[in-house]
């Protein structure tokens, strides 16, 4: 697996973990939703408040990785084309 593909996989798993953490935080704030006593509620909104910032960072990282993959692909195609031209010139002359 290429480094970029690994980075994309890590980003997707991190986003999934973030979503799971938001669900857990919601259950901690509202335990009565899962039939637990309401006095177990803990008032916290750390993940909820930081969610937009974290998702924006993940999005920017994903865009950078995709851009790097595009540039790498273009460079590889360009090098192959130049090599094919060189080989064709050797065969002809």
ABEGO torsion letter per residue (X at the ends): XBAAAAAAAAAAAAAAAAAAAAAAAAAAABAAAAGBBAAABBBBAAAAAAAAAAAAAAAAAAAAAAAAAAAAAAAAAAAAAAAAAAAAAAAAX
